[in-house]
Structure formats: C-alpha cells, structure tokens
Amino acid sequence: MPKKPIKIELIHDVVCSWCPIGYHNLKAALSEYESQLDVEFKFLPYELNPEMPEEGESIENHLKRRNKWNTEQLRRYREDLIKTASKAGLTYDFSKRTHYWNTAKAHTLMHLAEKIGRQEALNEILIQQYFTEGLNVDDTESLANLSSSIGIDGKDFVAALTSPKVAAEMAEKRARVQRFNVRSVPTFVVNDSEVVRGSNSVEFFVQYLSNYLTRSAA
C-alpha cells in the first residue's frame, strides 16, 4: 500500500521555548506512522521579538516585564518548562541560556538550509546550541561557523544577510505566515491549509495523524 503524502510546515522562532517541544513531540508521533505517511517537513519564520537589539535581553528580565511576573512565578514557570522539555527529550539549561536574541539572521540560515534539504538538521543543531549551550543566535560569526556543519559555506551565509534576492524570499515566507493569522508559536500548517496550534503532547499528535489517515482513506 502506498504511503499517504503529508506536508507539514512548522511556523517557529529559534528562541521559542515551546517550538522544540512541539517539534519533538510531533516527530515522535510521526515515527509511529513511518510505514503509512510520506512526510515533507519545512520551517517558516516567525520572530517573537523582531525589534530585539543587538545586545539582546535577559530572559529573566524579559519574562518578568512582559508577563508582570515576580521571581517565584518565574521560578515555577522554569521548573514546569524544564520538566516538559525533558519529557520531550530536550535539555534546557538556564545557567547557559540566559538571553533572548534577535533571530532574523538565524531564520535566514534556516532559509538557506531549505535550499539544500537540511532544515531539520539545522533545527536540531540550533536547539542544542541555544537551549543547552546558550549560543548567541544573533552572532554572525557563530552562525557562519554552524552553517558549515550542514554544508553551507560561511561566506555564502554572510553574503545572504545583505542579498536583495534572499530578502525578497524571506519577505514571501513572512507574508505566507501572516495569511495563517499566527498569534503564537509553534503553529503547524498541514497541506497548506489546516492549522494546528501549540506544542501539544505526543498523544495529541498520534491521534491527529490517525484521524488524518482516516480522512485520507475516505
């Protein structure tokens, strides 16, 4: 029996705490349907803080300011987040991951990775480097060094940051995201039309994929 095709686009931000959780939970669910689904997986850019300055902002200050949290509320949030991330197979180390950064450059690198079919590989690298190692994902030199690990010359990445052609391509992707009325990430777009919002559990995604197969067979 031939596999059913499914296209999934993850609208994400590189510094979004819940995006890797949703991604890993969905991938775990997809692994249960490897023999039934032919998956095309892509990423679309969403900047949570597009006006973030070069020096970034400490996560602690940002969350307290944005959410009007006190220290105890922040502590409880982090404890819950770390537990949820660990359940998804992820390590969030806030002793190293101290800041939110502007993510425009990182999204440009993700765009280049799509051209050579390496978006998922780069996503995993960025998750490790940012959430576990605390990488400044707005640092051009650091990203150029990362690019070589997925087969993109660092000089080509740096050139892409000022390329009018690449800027136009990124603008097209951002316009596509806007058409789905995205208010938070992660958001998943299935087959160019169906929208699934939130990180969700593995069990949620397993049920969703089961329903998808049932609908496709009808």
PLY file of the C-alpha trace (Angstrom):
ply
format ascii 1.0
element vertex 218
property float x
property float y
property float z
element edge 217
property int vertex1
property int vertex2
end_header
0.00 0.00 0.00
1.49 3.37 -0.99
2.20 5.93 1.70
-0.11 8.90 2.13
1.64 12.21 1.45
1.54 14.87 4.15
3.19 18.28 4.07
3.87 19.88 7.44
5.24 23.39 7.89
6.34 24.46 11.35
5.97 28.17 11.99
8.55 28.77 14.69
11.07 31.09 16.27
14.58 29.95 17.09
14.33 31.23 20.69
10.78 29.97 21.31
10.87 27.57 24.28
7.81 25.63 23.16
8.73 25.18 19.50
11.32 22.41 20.06
8.90 20.65 22.39
6.15 20.68 19.79
8.58 19.63 17.07
9.97 16.69 19.06
6.50 15.55 20.13
5.27 15.63 16.55
8.35 13.76 15.32
7.77 11.09 17.98
4.19 10.71 16.76
5.28 10.59 13.11
7.69 7.77 13.91
4.67 5.58 14.68
3.38 6.09 11.13
6.61 5.73 9.14
5.14 2.94 7.04
1.97 4.91 6.28
2.99 8.52 5.78
5.33 10.19 3.29
6.27 13.36 5.16
7.51 16.63 3.70
8.65 18.83 6.60
9.55 22.51 6.31
10.01 25.52 8.59
8.60 29.03 8.30
9.99 32.08 10.16
8.25 33.93 12.96
10.07 36.50 15.09
8.73 36.84 18.61
10.83 39.94 19.21
11.67 41.49 15.84
12.79 44.73 17.49
15.24 42.98 19.83
18.51 44.98 19.87
21.93 43.52 19.18
22.74 43.12 22.87
19.60 41.01 23.40
17.70 40.94 26.68
18.00 38.64 29.65
15.24 36.04 29.66
14.55 36.75 33.32
14.02 40.47 32.77
12.02 39.92 29.59
9.55 37.46 31.12
9.13 39.48 34.30
8.49 42.64 32.30
6.21 41.10 29.67
4.18 38.88 31.98
4.43 41.02 35.13
5.82 38.02 36.99
7.67 38.04 40.27
10.71 35.86 40.97
8.64 32.99 42.36
6.32 32.91 39.36
9.33 32.83 37.03
10.89 30.00 39.05
7.74 27.88 38.84
7.43 28.53 35.10
11.01 27.44 34.51
10.59 24.30 36.57
7.50 23.29 34.59
9.17 24.16 31.29
12.30 22.14 32.08
10.17 19.12 33.04
8.08 19.38 29.87
11.19 19.76 27.74
12.85 16.79 29.43
9.80 14.64 28.70
10.25 15.54 25.03
13.92 14.52 25.18
15.30 18.06 25.42
17.69 19.77 27.82
17.09 23.43 28.67
20.00 24.85 30.68
19.19 28.31 32.01
22.63 28.67 33.52
23.88 28.99 29.93
20.75 30.06 28.07
20.47 33.49 29.63
19.21 35.78 26.84
16.67 36.23 24.11
18.27 37.40 20.89
17.13 38.84 17.59
16.53 35.84 15.32
16.44 37.36 11.82
19.91 36.03 10.94
19.13 32.55 12.24
15.94 32.43 10.17
17.96 33.42 7.11
20.26 30.47 7.75
17.21 28.20 8.10
16.03 29.53 4.73
19.35 28.65 3.10
19.21 25.21 4.71
15.88 24.56 2.98
17.53 25.01 -0.39
19.78 22.00 0.29
17.28 19.91 2.24
18.97 20.45 5.61
16.41 22.39 7.63
15.69 19.61 10.11
19.39 19.01 10.68
19.97 22.72 11.32
16.94 22.91 13.60
18.40 20.17 15.80
21.77 21.93 15.89
20.22 25.26 16.84
18.15 23.62 19.57
21.28 22.07 21.09
23.41 25.17 20.69
20.86 27.67 22.01
18.76 25.85 24.61
21.55 23.71 26.04
24.74 25.66 25.28
23.39 29.22 25.29
24.59 30.27 21.83
24.00 33.88 20.80
21.87 33.17 17.71
22.28 36.78 16.54
26.05 36.46 16.26
27.06 36.36 12.60
30.38 34.60 13.14
28.81 31.86 15.30
26.09 31.23 12.74
28.63 31.20 9.92
30.56 28.52 11.80
27.37 26.49 12.27
26.48 26.79 8.59
29.50 24.79 7.54
28.29 21.82 9.60
25.28 21.44 7.29
27.10 22.10 4.03
26.73 25.87 3.63
29.88 27.93 3.22
30.11 30.55 5.95
30.91 33.24 3.39
27.75 32.38 1.46
25.72 32.76 4.66
27.24 36.16 5.42
26.58 37.30 1.84
22.96 36.15 2.12
22.37 38.56 5.02
22.63 41.51 2.63
21.29 39.84 -0.53
18.21 41.57 -2.02
17.15 38.24 -3.53
17.27 36.44 -0.19
15.49 39.38 1.49
12.67 39.09 -1.06
12.42 35.33 -0.47
12.24 35.86 3.29
9.55 38.51 2.81
7.49 36.00 0.83
7.73 33.49 3.68
6.73 36.09 6.27
3.77 37.09 4.13
2.74 33.43 3.95
2.88 33.18 7.74
0.68 36.26 8.08
-2.01 34.64 5.94
-2.48 32.00 8.63
-3.19 34.64 11.29
-0.46 33.34 13.57
-0.64 34.74 17.09
1.71 32.34 18.83
4.23 29.63 18.06
4.61 26.79 17.45
1.94 26.65 14.78
1.80 23.77 12.31
0.33 24.11 8.81
-0.72 20.81 7.25
-1.06 20.52 3.48
-1.08 24.30 3.00
-4.43 24.75 4.72
-5.09 23.03 8.05
-3.68 24.82 11.11
-2.68 23.08 14.36
-1.64 25.43 17.15
0.51 24.72 20.20
3.24 22.32 21.27
0.75 19.60 22.25
1.59 16.13 23.51
2.80 13.09 21.61
-0.61 11.51 22.28
-2.37 14.51 20.71
-0.29 14.27 17.55
-0.71 10.49 17.34
-4.48 10.94 17.40
-4.29 13.78 14.90
-2.28 11.66 12.46
-4.63 8.72 12.94
-7.55 10.97 12.05
-5.62 12.29 9.07
-5.11 8.80 7.71
-8.78 8.00 8.22
-9.82 11.15 6.35
-7.37 10.44 3.55
-8.78 6.95 3.09
-12.37 8.15 2.88
0 1
1 2
2 3
3 4
4 5
5 6
6 7
7 8
8 9
9 10
10 11
11 12
12 13
13 14
14 15
15 16
16 17
17 18
18 19
19 20
20 21
21 22
22 23
23 24
24 25
25 26
26 27
27 28
28 29
29 30
30 31
31 32
32 33
33 34
34 35
35 36
36 37
37 38
38 39
39 40
40 41
41 42
42 43
43 44
44 45
45 46
46 47
47 48
48 49
49 50
50 51
51 52
52 53
53 54
54 55
55 56
56 57
57 58
58 59
59 60
60 61
61 62
62 63
63 64
64 65
65 66
66 67
67 68
68 69
69 70
70 71
71 72
72 73
73 74
74 75
75 76
76 77
77 78
78 79
79 80
80 81
81 82
82 83
83 84
84 85
85 86
86 87
87 88
88 89
89 90
90 91
91 92
92 93
93 94
94 95
95 96
96 97
97 98
98 99
99 100
100 101
101 102
102 103
103 104
104 105
105 106
106 107
107 108
108 109
109 110
110 111
111 112
112 113
113 114
114 115
115 116
116 117
117 118
118 119
119 120
120 121
121 122
122 123
123 124
124 125
125 126
126 127
127 128
128 129
129 130
130 131
131 132
132 133
133 134
134 135
135 136
136 137
137 138
138 139
139 140
140 141
141 142
142 143
143 144
144 145
145 146
146 147
147 148
148 149
149 150
150 151
151 152
152 153
153 154
154 155
155 156
156 157
157 158
158 159
159 160
160 161
161 162
162 163
163 164
164 165
165 166
166 167
167 168
168 169
169 170
170 171
171 172
172 173
173 174
174 175
175 176
176 177
177 178
178 179
179 180
180 181
181 182
182 183
183 184
184 185
185 186
186 187
187 188
188 189
189 190
190 191
191 192
192 193
193 194
194 195
195 196
196 197
197 198
198 199
199 200
200 201
201 202
202 203
203 204
204 205
205 206
206 207
207 208
208 209
209 210
210 211
211 212
212 213
213 214
214 215
215 216
216 217
